[in-house]
């Protein structure tokens, strides 16, 4: 009798629970019961979070309203373009210039949104080697056709290039498991890095990791370091081993014609998110005695700031670094690079340090070469004059001044009594973009939390692990999955490695 009563009671409970679950499932498919999510930042992480959150929520039958806040006037974050001569037909990529074969999220988005791509190193009919590495005194290696001029590399560096590529493929293979179960979705970047045996790679400097794997000689200093400098403005003793390997994974590098920002613009559009440009978020608050969050918004041009500040959200995704809430005319001057008068300069010049010069860190890491890279993007037609000119891009730790540009390009410099200026007969258009485009990738074994608080998520921890458009998009997708899993009541994974929520100053 007691057993019968117990079973009857249990069955009744199950029936009520099932009825409630069905009722709640029906309710959450209506806009009246939609989840509200704010995403702060419209770069790769934020756009991917919006795009994947919309898809995951739809698959789960959950209605969601997404609002993307961006303090800049454009979508794309560190992937952004500027138009040479203010001509939209001559876009120049300033930030995330390329993505590669193993970047699954970006390549799938390109196909889905029917975007056109182009080779990252298109054939340019201009005299000179395709690429060279300059150490401030001489060219340590020159490539006539491609980066991997195999015979030349093997002759000079022995098997070091082959060993480096094998090591890179092994490391990248481990990283790619982050896209799949059981690693995905991951609630702890530190934990998943440990599970995939990547903490030993991030714990060592690039210099140490190469040495630990039997890659010695000058190949690291000459070639690998040139790659870490152009990608992250860091020398081998100050960048961790994982990012060093990522720098060497350049197979099938390409970009979206017109600018990679278009990927993220299309992602946000596909999510049906409300996008608020030139709208900065200055604070995140938890409502009194509530799990919901609100934002403090700063925008001098918006009339609805008050209503934005009074709105509440189920979840907030911080997809922007918490610590942060030159191009020229003509052929490079052969004299600058100690070349014979009639010998053309290479079209792309990366830099490393001369033998015996101690690598520095931060801005001092540029050393005696004075710049990280200079690249001939393409010949262009000046829309103002109709003349044929060359478009160059320079990466350096400080804005290139007139004296440096005059020496580099072999053009006239004018002294107006207070500061040197470049003659407009030498350079017809110049654009200086000063920004925190490079995170410093110091060796480390712990990474920032993904879940900062209940309903408060952070994508920026990925930057200190692997900082690329693809990996930030991966973290955005991962956070979107975690949010929907929480809405569905799925249990959280228990992390075994301690984390911290502070962010290193870069």
VEXDREN-2710 file (C-alpha; in Angstrom, 1 decimal):
% VEXDREN-2710
k/r/px/py/pz
1/UNK/0.0/0.0/0.0
2/UNK/2.7/2.4/0.9
3/UNK/4.6/1.4/-2.2
4/UNK/1.6/1.9/-4.4
5/UNK/1.1/5.4/-3.0
6/UNK/4.7/6.2/-3.5
7/UNK/4.7/5.1/-7.2
8/UNK/1.4/6.9/-7.8
9/UNK/2.9/10.1/-6.3
10/UNK/6.0/9.7/-8.4
11/UNK/4.1/9.2/-11.6
12/UNK/2.0/12.2/-10.9
13/UNK/5.1/14.3/-10.3
14/UNK/6.6/13.1/-13.6
15/UNK/3.4/14.0/-15.4
16/UNK/3.3/17.5/-13.9
17/UNK/7.0/18.0/-14.6
18/UNK/6.5/16.8/-18.3
19/UNK/3.6/19.2/-18.7
20/UNK/5.5/22.1/-17.3
21/UNK/8.5/21.3/-19.5
22/UNK/6.2/21.2/-22.6
23/UNK/4.6/24.5/-21.5
24/UNK/8.0/26.1/-21.0
25/UNK/9.3/24.8/-24.3
26/UNK/6.3/26.4/-26.1
27/UNK/6.7/29.7/-24.2
28/UNK/10.4/30.1/-25.0
29/UNK/9.7/29.9/-28.7
30/UNK/7.7/33.1/-28.5
31/UNK/9.3/36.6/-28.6
32/UNK/7.5/37.4/-25.3
33/UNK/9.8/35.0/-23.6
34/UNK/12.9/35.5/-25.7
35/UNK/16.3/35.6/-24.1
36/UNK/18.0/38.9/-24.2
37/UNK/21.8/38.9/-24.8
38/UNK/24.2/41.8/-25.1
39/UNK/27.5/41.3/-26.9
40/UNK/30.2/44.0/-26.4
41/UNK/32.5/44.2/-29.4
42/UNK/31.9/43.6/-33.1
43/UNK/35.2/41.9/-34.0
44/UNK/35.8/38.2/-34.7
45/UNK/34.8/37.0/-31.2
46/UNK/31.7/39.1/-30.9
47/UNK/30.4/38.5/-34.5
48/UNK/31.0/34.7/-34.1
49/UNK/29.2/34.7/-30.7
50/UNK/26.2/36.5/-32.2
51/UNK/26.1/34.2/-35.3
52/UNK/26.5/30.9/-33.5
53/UNK/24.2/31.9/-30.6
54/UNK/21.5/32.6/-33.1
55/UNK/22.0/29.2/-34.7
56/UNK/22.3/27.2/-31.5
57/UNK/19.3/28.9/-29.9
58/UNK/17.1/28.3/-33.0
59/UNK/18.1/24.6/-33.0
60/UNK/17.1/24.4/-29.3
61/UNK/13.8/26.2/-29.9
62/UNK/14.8/29.2/-27.9
63/UNK/13.9/32.7/-29.1
64/UNK/16.7/35.2/-28.6
65/UNK/17.2/38.9/-29.0
66/UNK/20.8/39.9/-29.6
67/UNK/22.2/43.4/-29.3
68/UNK/25.8/44.1/-30.4
69/UNK/27.5/47.2/-29.0
70/UNK/30.6/48.6/-30.8
71/UNK/32.4/51.7/-29.8
72/UNK/34.0/52.2/-33.2
73/UNK/32.1/53.2/-36.4
74/UNK/32.7/49.9/-38.1
75/UNK/32.4/46.1/-37.7
76/UNK/35.5/43.9/-37.7
77/UNK/37.6/44.8/-34.7
78/UNK/41.2/44.2/-35.6
79/UNK/40.2/43.3/-39.1
80/UNK/39.6/46.7/-40.8
81/UNK/40.4/48.4/-44.1
82/UNK/41.1/51.9/-45.2
83/UNK/40.7/53.2/-48.7
84/UNK/43.8/54.6/-50.4
85/UNK/43.3/58.1/-51.7
86/UNK/39.7/57.8/-50.2
87/UNK/38.9/55.6/-53.2
88/UNK/36.7/52.6/-52.3
89/UNK/38.1/50.6/-55.2
90/UNK/41.6/50.6/-53.5
91/UNK/41.0/49.0/-50.0
92/UNK/44.0/48.3/-47.8
93/UNK/43.8/45.7/-45.0
94/UNK/45.3/47.2/-41.8
95/UNK/44.8/44.4/-39.3
96/UNK/44.0/40.7/-39.7
97/UNK/45.3/40.3/-43.2
98/UNK/45.0/36.6/-44.0
99/UNK/43.5/33.3/-42.8
100/UNK/44.7/29.8/-43.8
101/UNK/43.5/26.3/-44.8
102/UNK/42.9/25.0/-41.2
103/UNK/40.7/28.0/-40.2
104/UNK/37.4/26.1/-40.4
105/UNK/35.1/28.8/-39.1
106/UNK/36.3/31.5/-41.4
107/UNK/36.4/29.3/-44.5
108/UNK/33.0/27.9/-43.9
109/UNK/31.6/31.5/-43.5
110/UNK/33.2/32.5/-46.8
111/UNK/31.4/29.7/-48.5
112/UNK/28.1/30.3/-46.7
113/UNK/28.1/34.0/-47.4
114/UNK/29.4/33.6/-51.0
115/UNK/32.4/35.9/-50.5
116/UNK/35.2/36.1/-53.0
117/UNK/38.8/35.4/-51.8
118/UNK/42.2/36.1/-53.3
119/UNK/45.6/34.8/-52.7
120/UNK/47.5/36.6/-49.9
121/UNK/50.5/37.0/-52.1
122/UNK/49.1/37.7/-55.6
123/UNK/51.6/37.8/-58.5
124/UNK/52.9/41.3/-58.9
125/UNK/54.7/42.1/-62.1
126/UNK/57.4/44.2/-60.4
127/UNK/61.1/43.5/-60.4
128/UNK/62.7/42.1/-57.3
129/UNK/62.6/38.9/-55.1
130/UNK/59.2/37.8/-53.8
131/UNK/60.4/38.0/-50.1
132/UNK/63.5/38.6/-48.1
133/UNK/64.5/38.8/-44.5
134/UNK/66.6/41.8/-43.4
135/UNK/68.5/42.0/-40.1
136/UNK/69.4/45.6/-40.2
137/UNK/72.7/45.0/-41.9
138/UNK/72.1/42.5/-44.7
139/UNK/69.6/40.1/-46.1
140/UNK/70.0/36.8/-44.4
141/UNK/67.9/34.9/-46.9
142/UNK/66.0/35.8/-50.1
143/UNK/63.2/33.9/-51.8
144/UNK/62.8/34.4/-55.5
145/UNK/59.5/32.7/-55.9
146/UNK/57.9/31.7/-52.6
147/UNK/58.5/31.5/-48.9
148/UNK/59.5/27.9/-49.0
149/UNK/62.3/27.9/-51.6
150/UNK/63.1/24.3/-50.5
151/UNK/66.5/23.8/-52.0
152/UNK/67.8/27.1/-50.7
153/UNK/66.5/26.5/-47.2
154/UNK/67.9/23.0/-47.0
155/UNK/71.3/24.1/-48.3
156/UNK/71.6/26.8/-45.8
157/UNK/69.8/25.4/-42.7
158/UNK/70.0/21.7/-43.1
159/UNK/66.9/19.8/-41.8
160/UNK/65.8/22.5/-39.5
161/UNK/63.0/23.7/-41.9
162/UNK/61.7/20.2/-42.3
163/UNK/61.7/19.6/-38.5
164/UNK/60.0/22.9/-37.9
165/UNK/57.2/22.1/-40.3
166/UNK/56.7/18.6/-38.8
167/UNK/56.5/20.1/-35.3
168/UNK/54.1/22.8/-36.5
169/UNK/51.7/20.2/-38.0
170/UNK/51.8/18.1/-34.8
171/UNK/51.0/21.1/-32.6
172/UNK/48.2/22.4/-35.0
173/UNK/46.8/18.9/-35.1
174/UNK/46.3/19.0/-31.3
175/UNK/44.8/22.4/-31.4
176/UNK/42.2/21.4/-34.0
177/UNK/40.7/18.9/-31.5
178/UNK/39.3/22.0/-29.7
179/UNK/36.6/22.1/-32.4
180/UNK/35.4/18.6/-31.6
181/UNK/33.8/16.6/-28.7
182/UNK/34.8/15.9/-26.0
183/UNK/37.0/19.0/-25.9
184/UNK/34.2/21.2/-27.3
185/UNK/32.5/23.1/-25.8
186/UNK/35.1/24.0/-23.2
187/UNK/34.4/26.0/-20.1
188/UNK/38.1/26.4/-19.2
189/UNK/40.7/27.4/-21.7
190/UNK/43.4/26.3/-19.2
191/UNK/41.8/22.9/-18.8
192/UNK/41.3/22.2/-22.5
193/UNK/44.9/23.3/-23.2
194/UNK/46.1/20.8/-20.6
195/UNK/43.9/18.0/-21.9
196/UNK/45.2/18.5/-25.4
197/UNK/48.8/18.6/-24.2
198/UNK/49.3/22.2/-25.2
199/UNK/50.3/23.7/-21.9
200/UNK/53.8/22.5/-22.3
201/UNK/53.9/24.4/-25.6
202/UNK/52.6/27.6/-24.1
203/UNK/54.9/27.3/-21.1
204/UNK/58.0/27.5/-23.2
205/UNK/59.3/30.4/-25.2
206/UNK/59.6/29.9/-29.0
207/UNK/63.3/29.8/-28.6
208/UNK/63.1/27.1/-25.9
209/UNK/60.5/25.1/-27.7
210/UNK/62.5/24.9/-30.9
211/UNK/65.6/23.8/-29.0
212/UNK/63.7/21.2/-27.0
213/UNK/62.6/19.6/-30.2
214/UNK/66.1/19.5/-31.7
215/UNK/65.8/22.6/-34.0
216/UNK/69.0/24.5/-33.5
217/UNK/71.3/26.6/-35.6
218/UNK/70.3/29.9/-37.1
219/UNK/67.0/28.9/-38.8
220/UNK/65.0/30.0/-35.7
221/UNK/66.7/33.4/-35.5
222/UNK/66.7/34.0/-39.2
223/UNK/63.4/32.6/-40.5
224/UNK/61.0/31.7/-37.6
225/UNK/61.7/34.9/-35.7
226/UNK/61.0/36.9/-38.8
227/UNK/57.6/35.3/-38.8
228/UNK/56.9/36.0/-35.1
229/UNK/57.9/39.6/-35.6
230/UNK/55.6/40.2/-38.6
231/UNK/52.7/38.4/-37.0
232/UNK/53.0/39.5/-33.3
233/UNK/55.9/42.0/-33.1
234/UNK/57.8/39.7/-30.8
235/UNK/61.1/38.0/-30.8
236/UNK/61.6/34.3/-30.1
237/UNK/62.7/34.6/-26.4
238/UNK/59.5/36.5/-25.5
239/UNK/56.7/34.7/-27.4
240/UNK/55.4/31.4/-26.3
241/UNK/55.9/28.2/-28.3
242/UNK/52.3/27.7/-29.4
243/UNK/52.0/31.1/-31.1
244/UNK/55.4/30.5/-32.6
245/UNK/54.1/27.3/-34.3
246/UNK/51.0/29.1/-35.4
247/UNK/53.1/31.7/-37.1
248/UNK/54.6/28.9/-39.3
249/UNK/51.2/27.5/-40.3
250/UNK/50.8/29.7/-43.5
251/UNK/49.6/27.1/-45.9
252/UNK/47.0/28.4/-48.5
253/UNK/46.9/31.8/-46.9
254/UNK/44.2/34.0/-48.5
255/UNK/41.9/36.9/-47.7
256/UNK/38.4/38.2/-48.6
257/UNK/38.5/40.5/-51.6
258/UNK/37.6/43.9/-50.3
259/UNK/38.5/43.2/-46.7
260/UNK/38.1/40.3/-44.1
261/UNK/35.8/42.5/-42.0
262/UNK/33.0/41.4/-44.4
263/UNK/33.0/37.9/-42.8
264/UNK/32.1/39.4/-39.4
265/UNK/29.7/41.9/-40.9
266/UNK/27.8/39.0/-42.6
267/UNK/27.9/36.9/-39.4
268/UNK/26.2/39.7/-37.4
269/UNK/23.6/40.3/-40.1
270/UNK/22.8/36.6/-40.3
271/UNK/22.2/36.6/-36.5
272/UNK/19.5/39.3/-36.9
273/UNK/21.2/41.2/-34.1
274/UNK/20.6/44.9/-33.4
275/UNK/24.0/46.5/-34.1
276/UNK/24.8/49.7/-32.3
277/UNK/27.9/51.3/-33.7
278/UNK/29.8/54.2/-32.0
279/UNK/28.2/53.1/-28.8
280/UNK/30.6/52.3/-26.0
281/UNK/29.7/50.1/-23.0
282/UNK/31.4/51.5/-19.9
283/UNK/30.0/49.3/-17.1
284/UNK/28.2/46.0/-16.5
285/UNK/25.9/45.8/-13.5
286/UNK/23.9/43.0/-11.9
287/UNK/20.4/44.1/-11.0
288/UNK/19.6/44.1/-7.3
289/UNK/18.5/40.6/-6.1
290/UNK/18.5/39.4/-9.7
291/UNK/20.4/37.1/-12.1
292/UNK/19.9/39.6/-14.9
293/UNK/22.5/42.2/-16.0
294/UNK/22.4/45.7/-17.2
295/UNK/24.8/48.0/-19.1
296/UNK/25.9/51.6/-18.8
297/UNK/26.2/52.9/-22.3
298/UNK/28.0/56.0/-23.5
299/UNK/27.1/57.6/-26.8
300/UNK/26.9/61.3/-27.5
301/UNK/25.0/60.7/-30.8
302/UNK/22.3/58.4/-29.6
303/UNK/18.9/59.7/-28.4
304/UNK/18.0/56.3/-26.8
305/UNK/20.9/56.1/-24.3
306/UNK/18.4/56.2/-21.4
307/UNK/16.4/53.3/-22.6
308/UNK/19.6/51.3/-23.4
309/UNK/20.8/51.9/-19.9
310/UNK/17.5/50.7/-18.4
311/UNK/17.4/47.5/-20.4
312/UNK/18.3/44.2/-18.8
313/UNK/19.9/41.0/-20.2
314/UNK/20.0/37.3/-19.4
315/UNK/23.6/37.1/-20.6
316/UNK/26.4/39.5/-21.5
317/UNK/29.4/38.5/-23.7
318/UNK/32.5/40.7/-23.4
319/UNK/34.1/40.2/-26.8
320/UNK/36.7/43.0/-26.5
321/UNK/40.0/43.1/-24.5
322/UNK/39.3/44.1/-21.0
323/UNK/42.5/46.1/-20.7
324/UNK/41.6/48.4/-23.6
325/UNK/37.9/49.3/-22.9
326/UNK/52.4/53.5/-43.2
327/UNK/52.1/53.3/-46.7
328/UNK/54.2/55.0/-49.3
329/UNK/55.0/55.6/-52.9
330/UNK/57.6/54.2/-55.2
331/UNK/60.2/51.4/-55.0
332/UNK/62.2/51.0/-51.8
333/UNK/65.6/52.7/-51.8
334/UNK/68.3/50.2/-52.7
335/UNK/70.9/52.2/-50.8
336/UNK/68.9/51.7/-47.5
337/UNK/69.4/48.0/-47.9
338/UNK/73.0/48.1/-49.1
339/UNK/72.0/46.7/-52.5
340/UNK/73.7/47.4/-55.9
341/UNK/72.2/50.4/-57.6
342/UNK/70.4/48.5/-60.4
343/UNK/69.3/45.5/-58.2
344/UNK/65.5/45.7/-57.4
345/UNK/64.5/45.5/-53.8
346/UNK/62.4/42.5/-52.6
347/UNK/58.6/43.0/-52.7
348/UNK/58.1/41.8/-49.1
349/UNK/60.7/42.4/-46.4
350/UNK/60.5/40.8/-43.0
351/UNK/63.0/41.5/-40.3
352/UNK/65.0/39.7/-37.7
353/UNK/68.0/40.7/-35.6
354/UNK/71.7/40.7/-36.5
355/UNK/73.9/38.0/-34.9
356/UNK/75.0/39.1/-31.5
357/UNK/72.2/41.6/-30.9
358/UNK/70.2/40.7/-27.7
359/UNK/66.5/40.5/-28.4
360/UNK/64.4/43.0/-26.5
361/UNK/60.7/42.9/-25.6
362/UNK/57.8/45.2/-26.0
363/UNK/58.5/48.2/-28.2
364/UNK/62.3/47.7/-27.8
365/UNK/61.9/44.3/-29.5
366/UNK/62.1/45.9/-32.9
367/UNK/65.9/46.4/-32.4
368/UNK/68.3/47.8/-34.9
369/UNK/66.2/47.1/-38.0
370/UNK/63.7/49.7/-36.9
371/UNK/60.6/48.0/-38.3
372/UNK/58.9/44.6/-38.3
373/UNK/58.0/44.4/-42.0
374/UNK/57.4/46.4/-45.2
375/UNK/55.3/45.0/-48.0
376/UNK/54.5/46.0/-51.5
377/UNK/50.7/45.5/-51.6
378/UNK/50.2/46.2/-55.3
379/UNK/50.7/48.9/-58.0
380/UNK/47.8/51.4/-58.1
381/UNK/46.5/54.2/-60.2
382/UNK/46.3/57.5/-58.3
383/UNK/42.7/58.7/-58.9
384/UNK/43.8/62.3/-58.5
385/UNK/46.7/62.3/-61.0
386/UNK/46.1/59.2/-63.1
387/UNK/49.7/58.2/-62.4
388/UNK/51.0/54.7/-61.7
389/UNK/52.2/54.3/-58.1
390/UNK/53.2/51.6/-55.6
391/UNK/51.2/51.0/-52.4
392/UNK/53.2/49.8/-49.4
393/UNK/52.3/48.8/-45.9
394/UNK/54.7/49.1/-42.9
395/UNK/54.4/47.5/-39.5
396/UNK/56.5/49.2/-36.8
397/UNK/56.3/49.8/-33.0
398/UNK/56.0/53.6/-33.6
399/UNK/54.5/55.7/-36.4
400/UNK/57.2/55.9/-39.1
401/UNK/58.5/59.5/-39.1
402/UNK/59.5/61.6/-42.1
403/UNK/63.2/60.9/-41.7
404/UNK/62.7/57.1/-41.6
405/UNK/60.4/57.2/-44.6
406/UNK/62.7/59.4/-46.6
407/UNK/65.6/57.1/-46.0
408/UNK/63.6/53.9/-46.6
409/UNK/62.0/55.2/-49.9
410/UNK/64.8/57.4/-51.1
411/UNK/62.5/60.4/-51.4
412/UNK/63.0/64.1/-50.5
413/UNK/62.6/65.2/-46.9
414/UNK/61.7/68.8/-46.1
415/UNK/62.8/70.5/-42.9
416/UNK/60.4/73.2/-41.9
417/UNK/62.4/74.3/-38.9
418/UNK/60.6/72.3/-36.3
419/UNK/60.1/68.8/-37.7
420/UNK/60.9/67.0/-40.9
421/UNK/58.1/66.4/-43.5
422/UNK/57.9/64.2/-46.5
423/UNK/57.6/66.0/-49.8
424/UNK/54.4/65.3/-51.6
425/UNK/56.5/64.7/-54.7
426/UNK/57.7/61.6/-53.0
427/UNK/54.6/60.3/-51.2
428/UNK/51.2/61.2/-52.5
429/UNK/49.1/59.4/-49.8
430/UNK/49.9/58.2/-46.3
431/UNK/47.7/56.8/-43.6
432/UNK/49.0/56.2/-40.0
433/UNK/47.0/53.7/-37.9
434/UNK/48.1/53.6/-34.3
435/UNK/46.4/50.8/-32.3
436/UNK/46.9/47.8/-30.1
437/UNK/46.9/45.3/-32.9
438/UNK/49.4/42.8/-31.3
439/UNK/48.9/41.0/-28.0
440/UNK/52.1/40.1/-26.3
441/UNK/52.3/36.3/-26.2
442/UNK/54.5/35.6/-23.2
443/UNK/54.9/32.0/-22.0
444/UNK/52.2/31.0/-19.5
445/UNK/50.3/28.0/-18.3
446/UNK/47.0/29.6/-17.1
447/UNK/44.5/31.6/-19.1
448/UNK/41.7/34.0/-18.3
449/UNK/38.3/32.7/-17.3
450/UNK/35.6/32.2/-19.9
451/UNK/32.7/32.6/-17.3
452/UNK/33.5/35.7/-15.2
453/UNK/30.2/35.5/-13.3
454/UNK/26.7/34.2/-13.6
455/UNK/25.6/35.2/-17.1
456/UNK/28.8/37.2/-17.8
457/UNK/31.1/35.7/-20.4
458/UNK/34.5/36.7/-21.8
459/UNK/36.1/35.7/-25.1
460/UNK/39.3/37.7/-24.8
461/UNK/41.2/35.0/-23.0
462/UNK/41.9/33.4/-26.3
463/UNK/44.2/36.2/-27.3
464/UNK/46.9/35.1/-24.9
465/UNK/46.6/31.5/-26.1
466/UNK/46.4/31.9/-29.9
467/UNK/45.5/35.3/-31.2
468/UNK/44.0/35.1/-34.7
469/UNK/40.7/35.9/-36.4
470/UNK/39.9/32.2/-36.5
471/UNK/40.6/31.4/-32.8
472/UNK/38.6/34.4/-31.6
473/UNK/35.8/33.2/-33.8
474/UNK/36.2/29.8/-32.2
475/UNK/35.9/31.3/-28.7
476/UNK/32.8/33.2/-29.8
477/UNK/31.2/30.0/-31.0
478/UNK/32.3/28.2/-27.8
479/UNK/30.7/30.9/-25.6
480/UNK/27.5/30.7/-27.6
481/UNK/27.3/27.0/-27.1
482/UNK/27.9/27.4/-23.3
483/UNK/25.2/30.0/-23.1
484/UNK/22.6/27.8/-24.8
485/UNK/23.6/24.7/-22.8
486/UNK/23.1/26.7/-19.6
487/UNK/19.6/27.8/-20.9
488/UNK/18.8/24.2/-21.5
489/UNK/19.9/23.2/-18.0
490/UNK/22.9/21.1/-19.0
491/UNK/25.4/20.5/-16.2
492/UNK/28.6/22.3/-16.2
493/UNK/31.9/20.5/-16.6
494/UNK/34.1/20.5/-13.5
495/UNK/37.4/22.2/-14.2
496/UNK/40.5/20.7/-12.5
497/UNK/42.9/23.5/-13.2
498/UNK/42.8/26.8/-11.3
499/UNK/42.1/29.9/-13.3
500/UNK/42.2/33.6/-12.8
501/UNK/40.1/36.4/-14.2
502/UNK/42.8/39.1/-14.5
503/UNK/44.1/40.2/-17.9
504/UNK/47.7/40.9/-18.6
505/UNK/48.5/44.4/-19.8
506/UNK/49.7/44.3/-23.4
END
